[in-house]
Amino acid sequence: MGKPLRITHFLPSIRLEAGGVVRAVLDWCTVFAARGHHVTLLTSDRTDCPAHWTDLAGATPRVVTLPAPARFGRLTKPAMSIAGEAIQSSDVLHLHAPWLPANPQLAGVARLAGVPYLLTVHGMLDDWSMAQRAIKKKIYLKFFARKLLDDAAAVHCTAAAELRQAGKWFSNPRRLVLPYLVDLEPFCTLPPVDLAREAFPQLLRDEPCVLFLSRLHPKKGVEHLIRAAGILRDQNVTCRTLIAGTGDEAYVETLKKLIVDLKLTDRVDLLGLVKGDLKLSLYQAADLFVLPTEQENFGLVLIESLACGTPVVTTRGVDIWEELQQAGAMIVEPAPAPLAESIATLLQSPTPSAHTGAGGRKWVFSHLDPAELTSRYEAAYRGESRAKGKDEP
């Protein structure tokens, strides 16, 4: 492993309801701290940081809480002073997402201190993402984000498919392709299924269960899944659809209205935010996990489902869809009819050998082995695998 590294991450808010970026950062900190490295997390909102993470000197992971950001998300002078101290005592700074206004500020501090920084783009330069508010993003890219990307010691993508899309927007030849570092410890010994069954009585009914668990956002394709539930009803396919997650209140209301309009209140339930052991139990209680997304760079919920032994249906909107297919996931178009067809096929198949949960769980622990991936990230942090012009396999 070599000498322990001093690693600083920055993310303005640590709220699990915000999605996969938060989960990924927490896992990075957890796994590297367990390996003996000194990890500091800079944030202005530590809401969902583990309770035992403190700001005490010498603690790892250490959480340094910054004063609230100023207008447009930029850090204030007091916040920059605190962050600067942490960065100057680090071996490497790990930044997340190209659009955060504070990232160019922190990158500037790192450059002056001679501290290299990595930037993980988290799918935000994917074709679908760049098509949303395209003009605004291209302007920001020109004046702020391109320098942030091009000056990075490495620009990190989680899959070759992501890099093919993101690489169009920056010229930095120092590119790193590595899967997310997932903390698999909670999945080694899973909580009992009864935990979810007690919390959600719907699971006690004698009918198959289809689960969606993610942030409720239009790009996630929740409407497609609800409409697919209507098609399954009309085809006399028995199943219940559980939708776990939170999102913008107005959007959630449109989902509720769609369920009522399609007369699916007896077949589709919105559960709200589910996390911790209850989330892992819910994955296990489901017969099938479905994420009909338009865009994901990694899709941590898909990995979590497979790690819990639950088969997966998703789309080519996930940058690692080819890898997931190797794990037994079924890949379909993000539309109601193909979703309904795939769900019916899997639920009615007596021996879905190509899609068994056991195979997916085995794939996760092999393909995303934390020890192996941590070694590769250590090499990247030390600059050992950032050969100019070379992409990591």
C-alpha positions in Angstrom: 0.0 0.0 0.0 2.9 2.4 0.7 2.7 5.4 2.9 -0.8 6.4 3.9 -2.2 9.2 1.8 -3.8 12.4 3.0 -6.9 12.8 0.8 -9.4 15.6 0.9 -12.9 15.4 -0.8 -15.3 18.2 -1.3 -19.0 18.1 -1.7 -21.2 21.0 -0.7 -24.1 18.9 0.8 -24.2 15.4 2.2 -27.8 14.4 1.9 -28.6 10.9 0.7 -31.8 12.0 -0.9 -29.7 14.0 -3.4 -28.6 10.8 -5.2 -25.6 8.7 -6.2 -22.9 11.3 -6.0 -23.3 11.6 -2.2 -23.4 7.9 -1.8 -20.2 7.5 -3.9 -18.3 10.1 -1.9 -19.3 8.6 1.4 -18.1 5.2 0.2 -14.8 6.6 -1.0 -14.2 8.1 2.4 -15.2 4.9 4.2 -13.1 2.5 2.2 -10.0 4.6 2.2 -10.2 5.4 5.9 -10.6 1.6 6.6 -7.4 1.1 4.6 -5.4 3.4 6.8 -5.4 6.6 4.9 -6.2 10.0 6.3 -9.5 11.2 4.8 -11.0 14.7 5.1 -14.4 15.6 3.8 -15.2 19.2 3.3 -18.9 20.1 3.2 -21.3 22.8 4.3 -24.1 20.4 5.1 -23.1 17.1 6.9 -26.7 15.9 7.5 -26.2 12.3 6.4 -22.6 11.9 7.3 -22.2 8.9 9.7 -22.6 9.9 13.3 -19.1 8.7 14.3 -17.4 10.9 11.7 -16.1 13.9 13.6 -14.1 17.0 13.0 -11.5 16.0 15.6 -7.9 16.2 14.4 -6.6 12.8 13.7 -10.0 11.3 13.2 -10.6 9.5 9.9 -12.8 10.1 8.1 -12.7 13.6 9.4 -15.6 16.0 8.5 -14.8 19.7 8.2 -18.0 21.7 8.1 -17.6 24.9 6.1 -19.7 28.1 6.5 -22.7 28.2 4.2 -21.9 29.1 0.7 -22.5 32.6 -0.8 -24.7 33.4 -3.8 -24.6 30.9 -6.7 -22.8 28.3 -4.5 -19.4 30.0 -4.3 -17.5 29.7 -1.0 -17.1 32.7 1.2 -13.7 33.9 2.4 -14.0 32.2 5.8 -15.0 29.0 4.1 -12.0 29.3 1.7 -9.7 29.8 4.6 -10.8 26.7 6.4 -10.8 24.7 3.1 -7.4 26.0 2.2 -5.8 24.7 5.4 -7.2 21.2 4.7 -6.0 21.3 1.1 -2.5 22.5 1.9 -2.0 19.6 4.3 -3.2 17.0 1.8 -1.4 14.9 -0.8 -4.4 15.0 -3.2 -7.7 16.8 -3.5 -10.7 14.9 -5.0 -13.3 17.1 -6.5 -16.7 16.0 -7.7 -18.9 17.3 -10.6 -17.8 19.9 -13.2 -20.7 22.3 -12.5 -20.1 23.1 -8.8 -19.2 26.8 -8.6 -16.9 26.2 -5.6 -14.7 23.6 -7.5 -12.7 26.2 -9.5 -12.1 28.1 -6.3 -10.7 25.0 -4.5 -8.8 23.9 -7.6 -7.1 27.3 -7.6 -6.0 26.8 -4.0 -4.7 23.4 -4.8 -2.7 24.7 -7.8 -1.1 27.4 -5.6 -0.3 24.8 -2.9 1.2 22.3 -5.4 -1.5 19.8 -4.5 -2.8 17.7 -7.4 -6.5 17.3 -7.8 -8.7 14.7 -9.5 -12.1 15.6 -10.9 -14.8 12.9 -11.1 -17.5 14.1 -13.6 -20.3 11.7 -12.4 -22.0 11.5 -15.8 -22.6 15.3 -16.0 -20.8 15.5 -19.4 -22.9 12.6 -20.9 -24.8 13.4 -24.1 -28.1 13.4 -22.3 -26.9 15.7 -19.5 -25.2 18.1 -21.9 -28.5 18.4 -23.9 -30.2 19.8 -20.8 -29.8 23.6 -20.4 -27.2 23.2 -23.2 -26.5 26.9 -23.8 -26.0 27.7 -20.1 -23.6 24.7 -19.7 -21.6 25.5 -22.7 -21.1 29.1 -21.4 -20.0 27.9 -18.0 -17.8 25.3 -19.6 -16.0 27.9 -21.7 -15.4 30.3 -18.8 -14.9 28.0 -15.8 -15.3 24.3 -16.2 -12.9 23.7 -19.1 -9.9 25.0 -17.2 -11.0 23.0 -14.2 -11.1 19.9 -16.3 -7.9 20.6 -18.3 -5.7 21.4 -15.2 -6.8 18.3 -13.3 -4.1 15.7 -12.5 -6.8 13.3 -13.9 -10.4 13.5 -15.1 -12.2 10.4 -13.8 -15.0 8.6 -15.5 -16.6 5.4 -14.2 -16.8 3.6 -17.6 -15.4 3.7 -21.1 -18.9 4.6 -22.4 -18.9 7.7 -20.1 -15.4 8.8 -21.2 -16.5 8.5 -24.9 -19.2 11.1 -24.2 -17.4 13.3 -21.7 -14.1 13.4 -23.7 -15.7 15.7 -26.3 -15.8 18.5 -23.8 -12.2 18.7 -22.5 -8.6 18.4 -23.9 -6.9 17.0 -20.8 -5.1 13.8 -21.9 -4.8 12.6 -18.3 -7.9 10.4 -18.2 -8.9 7.7 -15.7 -11.6 5.1 -16.1 -12.4 3.2 -12.9 -15.7 2.0 -11.4 -17.0 3.7 -8.3 -15.4 2.5 -5.2 -18.3 0.9 -3.4 -18.3 0.0 0.3 -19.5 -3.6 0.1 -19.2 -4.2 3.8 -22.9 -3.7 4.5 -23.7 -6.3 1.9 -21.5 -9.1 3.3 -24.1 -10.0 5.9 -27.5 -8.7 4.8 -30.3 -7.7 7.2 -33.4 -9.9 7.5 -36.1 -9.6 4.8 -38.7 -9.4 7.6 -37.4 -5.9 8.4 -39.0 -4.6 5.1 -42.1 -6.8 5.4 -42.9 -5.3 8.8 -42.4 -1.8 7.5 -44.3 -2.2 4.3 -47.3 -4.5 4.7 -47.7 -4.6 0.9 -44.9 -7.1 0.8 -47.0 -9.6 2.8 -49.4 -10.1 0.0 -49.0 -13.2 -2.1 -47.9 -11.4 -5.3 -44.6 -10.7 -7.0 -43.0 -7.3 -6.2 -41.3 -4.9 -8.6 -39.1 -2.3 -6.9 -37.9 1.2 -8.1 -35.6 2.9 -5.6 -33.9 6.2 -6.6 -34.3 9.9 -6.6 -37.6 10.8 -8.1 -36.7 12.8 -11.2 -38.1 12.9 -14.8 -34.9 11.4 -16.2 -35.3 8.2 -14.0 -38.3 7.1 -16.1 -40.7 6.5 -13.2 -43.6 7.4 -15.4 -42.6 4.6 -17.8 -42.7 2.1 -15.0 -46.1 3.3 -13.8 -47.5 3.0 -17.3 -45.9 -0.4 -17.6 -47.8 -1.4 -14.4 -51.0 -0.5 -16.2 -50.1 -2.6 -19.2 -49.3 -5.6 -16.9 -52.7 -5.2 -15.2 -54.4 -5.2 -18.6 -52.5 -8.3 -19.5 -53.6 -10.0 -16.2 -50.0 -10.2 -14.9 -50.1 -10.1 -11.1 -47.5 -7.9 -9.5 -47.1 -5.0 -7.2 -44.9 -2.0 -8.0 -43.2 -0.2 -5.1 -41.5 3.2 -5.8 -39.1 4.3 -3.1 -37.4 7.8 -3.1 -38.1 11.5 -2.8 -38.0 14.3 -5.3 -39.3 17.7 -6.1 -42.8 18.0 -4.6 -44.5 19.2 -7.8 -43.0 16.3 -9.7 -44.0 13.8 -7.0 -47.6 15.1 -7.2 -47.6 14.4 -11.0 -46.7 10.8 -10.3 -49.5 10.5 -7.7 -51.9 11.9 -10.2 -50.7 9.5 -12.9 -51.3 6.5 -10.6 -54.8 7.7 -9.8 -55.6 8.5 -13.5 -54.5 5.0 -14.5 -56.5 3.5 -11.7 -53.4 1.8 -10.2 -53.8 2.8 -6.6 -54.2 -0.9 -5.7 -51.0 -1.9 -7.6 -48.5 1.0 -7.2 -47.3 2.5 -4.0 -45.0 5.4 -3.3 -42.9 4.7 -0.2 -40.8 7.8 0.3 -37.2 7.8 1.2 -35.9 4.4 2.4 -32.3 4.0 3.6 -30.0 2.0 5.8 -30.8 -1.6 6.7 -34.4 -1.1 5.7 -33.3 -0.3 2.2 -31.1 -3.4 2.0 -34.0 -5.5 3.3 -36.4 -4.0 0.8 -34.1 -4.9 -2.1 -34.1 -8.5 -0.9 -37.9 -8.5 -0.5 -38.4 -7.5 -4.1 -38.6 -10.0 -6.9 -37.2 -7.6 -9.4 -35.5 -4.2 -9.4 -36.3 -1.8 -12.3 -34.6 1.5 -13.2 -35.9 2.7 -16.6 -33.5 5.7 -16.6 -32.5 8.0 -19.4 -29.1 8.7 -18.0 -26.8 7.3 -15.2 -23.0 7.2 -15.3 -22.9 4.3 -12.8 -26.3 3.6 -11.2 -25.3 2.7 -7.6 -28.8 1.5 -6.9 -28.4 -1.2 -9.6 -25.2 -2.4 -7.9 -26.9 -2.4 -4.5 -29.8 -4.5 -5.9 -27.4 -7.0 -7.4 -25.4 -7.1 -4.2 -28.6 -8.0 -2.4 -29.3 -10.8 -4.9 -32.2 -9.1 -6.7 -32.3 -9.3 -10.5 -32.2 -6.0 -12.4 -33.9 -4.5 -15.4 -32.4 -1.2 -16.8 -31.5 0.7 -20.0 -28.6 1.7 -22.2 -28.9 5.1 -20.4 -26.6 3.6 -17.8 -23.0 4.1 -18.9 -22.1 0.7 -17.4 -25.0 -1.2 -19.1 -22.6 -3.5 -20.9 -20.9 -4.5 -17.6 -24.4 -4.9 -15.9 -25.4 -7.2 -18.8 -22.5 -9.4 -17.9 -23.9 -9.5 -14.4 -27.2 -10.8 -15.7 -29.2 -7.6 -15.9 -31.8 -7.3 -18.6 -31.3 -4.2 -20.8 -34.4 -2.7 -22.4 -35.6 0.5 -24.0 -37.0 3.2 -21.6 -40.6 2.9 -22.6 -43.7 1.4 -21.0 -44.3 -1.5 -23.5 -40.8 -3.0 -23.5 -40.6 -2.5 -19.7 -43.9 -4.4 -19.2 -42.7 -7.2 -21.5 -39.4 -7.7 -19.7 -41.0 -7.6 -16.3 -43.6 -10.2 -17.3 -41.0 -12.4 -18.9 -38.8 -12.4 -15.8 -41.6 -12.8 -13.3 -43.3 -15.6 -15.2 -40.1 -17.5 -16.0 -39.7 -20.6 -13.8 -35.9 -20.7 -14.2 -34.6 -17.3 -15.1 -31.0 -18.7 -15.2 -29.5 -15.8 -17.1 -30.9 -13.3 -14.6 -30.5 -15.0 -11.2 -29.8 -12.8 -8.3 -27.0 -15.1 -7.0 -25.0 -14.5 -10.2 -25.4 -10.8 -9.9 -24.3 -10.8 -6.3 -21.2 -12.8 -7.2 -20.4 -10.4 -10.1 -20.6 -7.4 -7.7 -18.1 -8.9 -5.2 -15.8 -9.9 -8.0 -16.0 -6.9 -10.4 -16.1 -4.2 -7.7 -13.7 -5.8 -5.2 -12.8 -2.9 -2.9 -9.3 -4.1 -2.2 -8.4 -4.2 -5.9 -10.1 -0.9 -6.7 -8.6 0.9 -3.8 -5.1 -0.1 -5.0 -5.9 1.3 -8.4 -7.2 4.5 -6.9 -4.1 4.8 -4.7 -2.0 4.6 -7.8 -4.1 7.3 -9.5 -3.8 9.6 -6.4 -0.1 9.1 -6.4 0.2 9.8 -10.1 1.5 6.4 -10.9 -1.3 5.6 -13.5 -1.8 9.0 -15.1 0.5 8.5 -18.0 0.0 11.3 -20.5 -2.5 10.4 -23.2 -3.3 7.0 -21.7 -6.8 6.0 -20.6 -7.1 3.5 -17.8 -8.8 0.2 -18.9 
